[in-house]
Amino acid sequence: MTLETKLSLTDETIGDVQDLISINIDSAKGFQAAADRIENDAVASYFRECAAQRDAQASELKSIVSANAEEPTDSGTFKGTLHRWWLEARGTVQGGDTHAVLAETERGEDAIKGCYEKVLKQNPGNALSSVLHGQYANVKTRHDRIRDLRDQHA
């Protein structure tokens, strides 16, 4: 059995990282869609910050996949596309209502948070543990902030 390093990840770990890349791409696109729909300028600005952070996380993970001589995914998931469609439809119907958009955005945050938790639980202490824990901490912080904003705008 060989020791897994950042430059010699197992196929299972690469698959998990590819999933995290996809959900970060979904999240970035979702935040951008939410920023475009919401009427609250301060929240829209925060969503754009979140989108930039998720793009950075996806890029960091893509570089790890590339360093392992694999082609990183460059697209999100079908489920993420459906969620953005729902967010856009709901935002259009409700006129960019801050609470409604925040509620939908938090649902998306629940999904990315769950994906990181699953990967961290399945692969505790792997070669990417510090990277994944750092990204998860960012995800959790953003999730909690969005939940608090949603509650403030109820």
DANORBEL-V767971 format. One record per pair of residues at least 4 apart in sequence whose C-alpha atoms are under 8 Angstrom apart, sorted by the first residue. I is the first residue (numbers start at 0). J is the second residue. Records with the same first field share a line. If there is no record, write none. Layout:
I->J ; J
This chain:
3->7 ; 8 ; 9 ; 125 ; 126
4->8 ; 126 ; 127
5->63 ; 67 ; 126 ; 127
6->63 ; 66 ; 67
7->67
8->12 ; 13 ; 67 ; 126
9->13
10->14
11->15
12->16 ; 122
13->17 ; 64
14->18
15->19 ; 118
16->20 ; 60 ; 64
17->21 ; 60 ; 61 ; 64 ; 71 ; 72
18->22
19->23 ; 57 ; 60 ; 114 ; 115
20->24 ; 56 ; 57 ; 58 ; 60 ; 61 ; 71 ; 72 ; 73 ; 75
21->25 ; 57 ; 72 ; 73 ; 74 ; 75 ; 76
22->26 ; 75 ; 76 ; 79 ; 111 ; 114
23->27 ; 53 ; 54 ; 56 ; 57 ; 75 ; 111
24->28 ; 53 ; 54 ; 57 ; 73 ; 74 ; 75
25->29 ; 74 ; 75 ; 76 ; 79 ; 80
26->30 ; 50 ; 53 ; 79 ; 107 ; 108 ; 111
27->31 ; 49 ; 50 ; 51 ; 52 ; 53 ; 54
28->32 ; 50 ; 83
29->33 ; 50 ; 79 ; 82 ; 83 ; 104 ; 107
30->34 ; 46 ; 47 ; 49 ; 50 ; 104
31->35 ; 46 ; 47 ; 50
32->36 ; 83 ; 86 ; 87
33->37 ; 43 ; 46 ; 86 ; 87 ; 100 ; 104
34->42 ; 43 ; 44 ; 46 ; 47
35->43
36->87 ; 90 ; 91 ; 94 ; 95 ; 100
37->42 ; 43 ; 90 ; 94 ; 95 ; 96 ; 97 ; 100
38->43 ; 94 ; 95 ; 96 ; 97
39->43 ; 97
40->44
41->45
42->46
43->47
44->48
45->49
46->50
47->51
48->52
49->53 ; 141
50->54
51->55
52->56
53->57
54->58
55->59
56->60 ; 134
57->61
58->62
59->63
60->64
61->65 ; 71 ; 72
62->66 ; 71
63->67
64->68 ; 69 ; 70 ; 71
65->69 ; 70 ; 71
75->79 ; 80
76->80
77->81
78->82
79->83
80->84
81->85
82->86 ; 107
83->87
84->88
85->89
86->90 ; 100 ; 103 ; 104
87->91
88->92
89->93 ; 99 ; 100
90->94 ; 95 ; 96 ; 99 ; 100
91->95
93->99
95->99 ; 100
96->100
97->101 ; 149 ; 152
98->102 ; 149 ; 150 ; 152 ; 153
99->103
100->104
101->105 ; 145 ; 146 ; 148 ; 149
102->106 ; 146 ; 149
103->107
104->108 ; 145
105->109 ; 142 ; 145 ; 146
106->110
107->111
108->112 ; 138 ; 141 ; 142
109->113 ; 142
110->114
111->115 ; 138
112->116 ; 135 ; 138 ; 139 ; 142
113->117
114->118
115->119 ; 131 ; 135
116->120 ; 135
117->121
118->122
119->123 ; 128 ; 131 ; 132
123->128
124->128
127->131
128->132
129->133
130->134
131->135
132->136
133->137
134->138
135->139
136->140
137->141
138->142
139->143
140->144
141->145
142->146
143->147
144->148
145->149
146->150
147->151
148->152
149->153
